[in-house]
Amino acid sequence: MSKIDEVWILFDVASTIKRQLLTGLLQFTTYQWLKNPMKYNYKLLLINTESTKNINNIPNICLIETSKRYDPKFIETSIEESQPTDSPTANFEALNIAIDYLKRCQDNKSILTRQIIYFTSLEHRNSNTNDLLIDKIIKRINKYQIYLYFIGPEVDLPYPITHPEMIYECMADLMIDESKENLMIASKIVKGTNYSVMCRVEIGTPHLLLSFKLSQGTKPWNEPLSFGENFQVPVKSFKIIRKDLNIKIVREKTTKKIRVLADNLDEIVAEEDLVKGRVLAGRFLQIDPAQFRPDTKKCLDVLGFVKKESIPPTLLAGEDVYRVLPYDDKEEWFQFFTYLIKELDKSEKYGIVKRVYAATNKPRYYALIPDIYNTPKCFIMIALPYRHEYVPFKCKIPEVPVKEAPENQKDEISDYLNSLTVDNENSNCKFTTLAPVMKLAEDQRRIVDEILKNCIGEEFFKFENFDLNFSEKNEFIENLNLMWDTN
């Protein structure tokens, strides 16, 4: 059964940054729809609107009936034409309503995650919300394991997020103006629930919305790890990187090939009658691809162990990367697997394994790298290139080594590196708020923006999360030519 996310989007039509919130909403939903149209399953509630339509009949909260076919123009029109009002209760009552809707699918086994995405700035309205309602919302979000996102509030991250796991501690230390009641209430909800975030629009859309959620992931590959013919350890392998998830632009193909006999151009050859081959010495040599399939069996075989310096980092940059975990928690296997990882880490060695995904597949070879910091401890398995895939570099090696810089210039280098360290409070990188593994690629953003431009007929905001302008004053760069003789 295909897994999907059940997502309710709440949108505050009375926000002072309504257009910016709308842009973020459309960028995120358009990307999700393009990535997998069959799994697009989003519902929309408008908050602080004069219209009322919802399961609990709470005023100023309106359910928008969207068609199964994604239509960004309809979403934009529904929000723009909605008449805003300043409701004293709708801001957080809307969360309770969204939870009621999500509760309906509690027993649906095809639901991967339940999410509430709230586009709101919460910046100026005082709410008549009582503590009992907030406590109830917190308990229900935890009970149904709902992912909650407040996208739009003017809150500052206390430090750069360089890894998804840092989001939890970062949310606990959010920098919030305590004079703004609604922000304080939202902060209480975020800190009291298990899977909640609050951030500005440019950080949240689409970055945190994509990186802070339960991923369906890939199905495990359950081939045991073999040591020779008589000893196997049950393991399961999960692929870590998937490059095929990007939106791709495919050129429309209208060319139709018609093949005819060489000695009779009027006789068309059917596709199933075509044969593969090569012309060799004037003669046609028929080739059957089945002849060249390797005679291999499915396996994950340990061939041996090498010192880690035997495999330079340049060979460990492959996209074919897996995490190898113990198959079950049987004590004897788990103990052996864990001890093997510890011993390899202690001795600074890597394993070399041969992997054949299925019978007659081409074998691939991998480095098996111990990871003692994961819970539970595991191996990271990275594909190694064949010789014909590896391109050696060519460069002129200087005969005379570059002389070492004086101590005072070493200090300048050290200061420069410190100025680029993202977790340094005096760093020039203070705007580098998200790690690359949490960001959507720029080419994907451009595709989404162009599609929205064509659908809606106007330019959308472009958010830039990097503001690394070091050119104003940088003594290190200015003095580079003084450090070494470049002649």
Secondary structure in CASP SS format (residue, H / E / C, confidence):
PFRMAT SS
TARGET T0000
AUTHOR 0000-0000-0000
METHOD secondary structure of the structure
MODEL  1
M C 1.00
S C 1.00
K C 1.00
I E 1.00
D E 1.00
E E 1.00
V E 1.00
W E 1.00
I E 1.00
L E 1.00
F E 1.00
D E 1.00
V C 1.00
A C 1.00
S C 1.00
T C 1.00
I C 1.00
K H 1.00
R H 1.00
Q H 1.00
L H 1.00
L H 1.00
T H 1.00
G H 1.00
L H 1.00
L H 1.00
Q H 1.00
F H 1.00
T H 1.00
T H 1.00
Y H 1.00
Q H 1.00
W H 1.00
L H 1.00
K H 1.00
N C 1.00
P H 1.00
M H 1.00
K H 1.00
Y C 1.00
N C 1.00
Y E 1.00
K E 1.00
L E 1.00
L E 1.00
L E 1.00
I E 1.00
N C 1.00
T E 1.00
E C 1.00
S C 1.00
T C 1.00
K E 1.00
N C 1.00
I C 1.00
N C 1.00
N C 1.00
I C 1.00
P C 1.00
N C 1.00
I E 1.00
C E 1.00
L E 1.00
I E 1.00
E C 1.00
T C 1.00
S C 1.00
K C 1.00
R C 1.00
Y C 1.00
D C 1.00
P H 1.00
K H 1.00
F H 1.00
I H 1.00
E H 1.00
T H 1.00
S H 1.00
I H 1.00
E H 1.00
E C 1.00
S C 1.00
Q C 1.00
P E 1.00
T C 1.00
D C 1.00
S C 1.00
P C 1.00
T C 1.00
A H 1.00
N H 1.00
F H 1.00
E H 1.00
A H 1.00
L H 1.00
N H 1.00
I H 1.00
A H 1.00
I H 1.00
D H 1.00
Y H 1.00
L H 1.00
K H 1.00
R C 1.00
C C 1.00
Q C 1.00
D C 1.00
N C 1.00
K C 1.00
S C 1.00
I E 1.00
L E 1.00
T E 1.00
R E 1.00
Q E 1.00
I E 1.00
I E 1.00
Y E 1.00
F E 1.00
T C 1.00
S C 1.00
L C 1.00
E C 1.00
H C 1.00
R C 1.00
N C 1.00
S C 1.00
N C 1.00
T C 1.00
N C 1.00
D H 1.00
L H 1.00
L H 1.00
I H 1.00
D H 1.00
K H 1.00
I H 1.00
I H 1.00
K H 1.00
R H 1.00
I H 1.00
N H 1.00
K H 1.00
Y C 1.00
Q C 1.00
I E 1.00
Y E 1.00
L E 1.00
Y E 1.00
F E 1.00
I E 1.00
G C 1.00
P C 1.00
E C 1.00
V C 1.00
D E 1.00
L C 1.00
P C 1.00
Y C 1.00
P C 1.00
I E 1.00
T C 1.00
H C 1.00
P C 1.00
E C 1.00
M H 1.00
I H 1.00
Y H 1.00
E H 1.00
C H 1.00
M H 1.00
A H 1.00
D C 1.00
L C 1.00
M E 1.00
I C 1.00
D C 1.00
E C 1.00
S C 1.00
K C 1.00
E H 1.00
N H 1.00
L H 1.00
M H 1.00
I H 1.00
A H 1.00
S H 1.00
K H 1.00
I H 1.00
V H 1.00
K H 1.00
G H 1.00
T C 1.00
N C 1.00
Y C 1.00
S E 1.00
V E 1.00
M E 1.00
C E 1.00
R C 1.00
V H 1.00
E H 1.00
I H 1.00
G H 1.00
T H 1.00
P H 1.00
H H 1.00
L H 1.00
L H 1.00
L H 1.00
S H 1.00
F C 1.00
K C 1.00
L C 1.00
S C 1.00
Q C 1.00
G C 1.00
T C 1.00
K C 1.00
P C 1.00
W E 1.00
N C 1.00
E C 1.00
P C 1.00
L E 1.00
S E 1.00
F C 1.00
G C 1.00
E C 1.00
N C 1.00
F C 1.00
Q E 1.00
V E 1.00
P C 1.00
V E 1.00
K E 1.00
S E 1.00
F E 1.00
K E 1.00
I C 1.00
I C 1.00
R C 1.00
K H 1.00
D H 1.00
L H 1.00
N C 1.00
I C 1.00
K C 1.00
I C 1.00
V C 1.00
R C 1.00
E C 1.00
K C 1.00
T C 1.00
T C 1.00
K C 1.00
K C 1.00
I C 1.00
R C 1.00
V E 1.00
L C 1.00
A C 1.00
D C 1.00
N C 1.00
L C 1.00
D C 1.00
E C 1.00
I E 1.00
V C 1.00
A C 1.00
E H 1.00
E H 1.00
D H 1.00
L C 1.00
V C 1.00
K E 1.00
G E 1.00
R E 1.00
V E 1.00
L E 1.00
A C 1.00
G C 1.00
R E 1.00
F E 1.00
L E 1.00
Q E 1.00
I E 1.00
D C 1.00
P H 1.00
A H 1.00
Q H 1.00
F H 1.00
R C 1.00
P C 1.00
D C 1.00
T C 1.00
K C 1.00
K C 1.00
C E 1.00
L E 1.00
D E 1.00
V E 1.00
L E 1.00
G E 1.00
F E 1.00
V E 1.00
K E 1.00
K H 1.00
E H 1.00
S H 1.00
I C 1.00
P C 1.00
P H 1.00
T H 1.00
L H 1.00
L C 1.00
A C 1.00
G C 1.00
E C 1.00
D C 1.00
V E 1.00
Y E 1.00
R E 1.00
V E 1.00
L E 1.00
P E 1.00
Y C 1.00
D C 1.00
D C 1.00
K C 1.00
E H 1.00
E H 1.00
W H 1.00
F H 1.00
Q H 1.00
F H 1.00
F H 1.00
T H 1.00
Y H 1.00
L H 1.00
I H 1.00
K H 1.00
E H 1.00
L H 1.00
D H 1.00
K H 1.00
S H 1.00
E C 1.00
K E 1.00
Y E 1.00
G E 1.00
I E 1.00
V E 1.00
K E 1.00
R E 1.00
V E 1.00
Y C 1.00
A C 1.00
A C 1.00
T C 1.00
N C 1.00
K C 1.00
P C 1.00
R E 1.00
Y E 1.00
Y E 1.00
A E 1.00
L E 1.00
I E 1.00
P E 1.00
D E 1.00
I C 1.00
Y C 1.00
N C 1.00
T C 1.00
P C 1.00
K C 1.00
C E 1.00
F E 1.00
I E 1.00
M E 1.00
I E 1.00
A E 1.00
L E 1.00
P C 1.00
Y C 1.00
R H 1.00
H H 1.00
E H 1.00
Y C 1.00
V C 1.00
P C 1.00
F C 1.00
K C 1.00
C C 1.00
K C 1.00
I C 1.00
P C 1.00
E C 1.00
V C 1.00
P C 1.00
V C 1.00
K C 1.00
E C 1.00
A C 1.00
P C 1.00
E H 1.00
N H 1.00
Q H 1.00
K H 1.00
D H 1.00
E H 1.00
I H 1.00
S H 1.00
D H 1.00
Y H 1.00
L H 1.00
N H 1.00
S H 1.00
L C 1.00
T C 1.00
V C 1.00
D C 1.00
N C 1.00
E C 1.00
N C 1.00
S C 1.00
N C 1.00
C C 1.00
K C 1.00
F C 1.00
T C 1.00
T C 1.00
L E 1.00
A C 1.00
P H 1.00
V H 1.00
M H 1.00
K C 1.00
L C 1.00
A C 1.00
E H 1.00
D H 1.00
Q H 1.00
R H 1.00
R H 1.00
I H 1.00
V H 1.00
D H 1.00
E H 1.00
I H 1.00
L H 1.00
K H 1.00
N H 1.00
C H 1.00
I H 1.00
G C 1.00
E C 1.00
E C 1.00
F C 1.00
F C 1.00
K C 1.00
F C 1.00
E C 1.00
N C 1.00
F C 1.00
D C 1.00
L C 1.00
N C 1.00
F C 1.00
S C 1.00
E C 1.00
K C 1.00
N C 1.00
E H 1.00
F H 1.00
I H 1.00
E H 1.00
N C 1.00
L H 1.00
N H 1.00
L H 1.00
M H 1.00
W C 1.00
D C 1.00
T C 1.00
N C 1.00
END
